């Protein structure tokens, strides 16, 4: 399964009123693992960027005056996302801007581009978050807080940074990564621990208490170390219990 976690930054809120994309950032997931294959460009929007928008994402006219136009990166972007599922927070916003850009190109005679949602599937994490946590805040910042993701370095919005953060949120919100690397050595020597949240089944039956083996205890300690490294703190239940195992 190939998924592309995507975010854009723009000159404003409405592509129908002439606002354009100024940055696009994507990270690739293959079978729910980050591959390190990114797609990222600052884009010359061919119009001024309002100061109030610059205050949000920090991208001003000088920063993109020599950047490629969308038409210059359109084919590369299309080839990168074609056939994948796009994972986007508030997909209507980003898809609206992207499709408007491709519509402009179609008007200019670039007939190879059609509806983007026919070339890609789309998963909206905002909708997913609202279904999973009804009544709770569903912004990216709120979800980072809920899932213990450190986004303290996110002082301004940025498409690539936000897509990287969203990838972490999405994986945790949908059950965790399928494999966590416990070793920084070469990939071929890396030890992997699989985890499937769907395997946790609620039951009213009395539970049989089974003591773990020493090998299972060691695997448990390794998993706690991974969680602590990812979250930047010990798991909350360890802190509450005041123990390490």
N, C-alpha and C positions, 0 to 999 in steps of 0.2 A: 504494500500500500504506500503510494507516494503522496505526500501532502506538502503544500507550500503555505507557511505561515506568513501573512502579508500585512503590510501597513503602508499608508501614504501620508505625506504632508502636502498641504495645498495653500493656495493664496486666499482662500475663504471657504464658505460653506455651501456655495451653490454653483455646480458646473453649468447649469442652465442660464446663469447670469454672467458667465464669462470667467469664473474662477478656474484655475488650472492646477495641475500637479507640480510640485517643486521637489519632491523626493519620493522615491519608492524603495522599500527595503523588504527583502524576503529571506527566510531561512527554510531549508529543506528538511523534511522528516521522511525517512524511509523505514517502514515497519515500526513507526513510533520512536525512532532513534534519530537524533540530530546528526546529519552527515557532514556538516561544515561547508556545504556547498551553498553559498549565499548569492543573492542578486541585489545589488545596491547601486543606485545612481542619484545624484542631485540633478535636477532638470531645470533648464531655462524655460520659464513659463510664458515667455514672450509678452509679458505685461508686468506692471509694477506689483510689488508685494506690499500690502498695507502694513503700517507700523504696528497696529494692534495685533496683527497676525504674526509678525516677526517676534513679538514679545512672547508668543506661545511656543514657537518651534525654533527660534533663533536663526532662521534662514532669511537673509536679506538679499537685496538686489545684487550687491557686489559679490556675494558668495556664489551666485548662479549665473552671473553675466557671461561667463565663458563655458558654462556647462552645456552638455548636449541638449537639444530639444527632444520632446517625446518621440517625434518621428524618427530621430536618430537611433533610439534604443528600442523602438516598438517591436521589430522583428526578433531581436534577442530576447526581449521579455516574453513575447508570445511563445517562442520555442521553449523557454524555461518553464512556463506554467502549463503548457498544453498537455492535457490528459491527466493532470493532477487534481487533487481536491484542495481548494483554497480555504485556509482557516483564517477568518477575519473577524475582528471585534467590531460590531456594527457594520456588517457587510454592505448594507444598502449605500452607505456613504462612499466607501472606497470603490465598490463596483460601479456606482454612478459616475464617479470621476474617470475611472479607467475606461468605461464604455464610451463616455463622451469623447475621450481622446481618440479612441479607435474610430468613432463615428466621424470625427474631423478628418482622419486619414482616408476613410472611405470616400468622403466628399472630394478629397484631393486626388482620387483615382487609385488608392491602394486597396485593390479589391480582394486581397488575400485575407483581410481581417473581417471577421463577422462578429456575431454576439459572443462575448467572452464567456458567458455562462453556458454556452453550448460546447465550448472547448474545455471547460473545467467544471468540476463540481464545486459547490460552495457550502461551507459550514460556518454558521454565525455563532461565535462564542458568547456574544451578548445575549442572544436568545437562549442559548444553552444554559448560561449562568442564571438567567431569570427563571428558567424551568427548574433548575436544580436547587436554587436558593430563593424561593418566592418571597417577595417583600423586602429582600436585602438589597443593598447597593451593589451594582453590577459593573461599575467602572473598572478599568484595568488596575488602578491604584487600590481600589477596595478588594479586588480579587487577590492581588499580591499580599495584602494584609491578611486575608482569610486563609491563604495557603502558605503563609510564612516565607514568601519570596522577597529577598532583599532588593528593593529598587531605589535605595537611597542615592544611587549615582544618577538617577533620572530627574535632573533639575529642570530640563526642558524636554518637550516631546521630540522624538527623532524616529524616523520610520524603521531603520534597521534595529535600533535599540528596542523599540516597542515590539517589533516582531520577535526578537529573541526572548523578551519577557513574556509575551503572549504564548510562545511555544512552551515555556515552563508552566504557565498557568493552565494551558490546555491539557498537557500531559497529566498534571496533578488532578485537574477537575474531572478527567475521564478515566481515572484509575491508576495513575502513576505510570512511569516508564516501564516497558516490558523487560528491560534489562538495565541494571546499574553496574557500571564498571567499578570494581574495587581495587584496581591495580593501575598505576600510571605507566606500566611497562608497555612494550609493544603490543599492538592489538591482538596478535596471535597468542600472546601469553596471558592476556587479561582474563581474570576470573569474573564470571557473570552470575548474578543472582536474579532469578525470575520472580515476578510478583504479579498476581492477577487479583485485583480487588473484587471482581465478580465472584470469586471463590468464597468470600466471606458470607455465610448464610445464617440469618437469624433463626433461632429455634427456641421453643419453650420447654424442650426436654432437658432433664438434668444432664449436666456435662460430666463426662468421665475425665478425671484428672490424670494426666500422663506426664511423668517427669521427663524432661528433655535429656538426650544424651550429651556427652561433653562436646561431640562434633556439632550438634545442633546449637549448643550454647555459644560455641565459637562463631558459628554462622550468624547467630543473633547479635553478638557483639560487633561483628563486621558490618551488619546492616545498620545498627545504631550509629556507627562511625560515619557511614555514608550519609545518613540523615542529618547528622550534626554538621558535616562538612557542607552539605547543600544549603541548610538553613542558617548556618552561622551560629548555632546554639544547640545545646542538648535538647532532645525531644522533651516536650512539656511534661509528659507523664514521668519521665526520669527525674526532672527537677522537682516535681511534686512529691515523688516518693523518696527523694534523697538517696537514690542508689544508682549504681552503674550497670547492673545486670538484671 
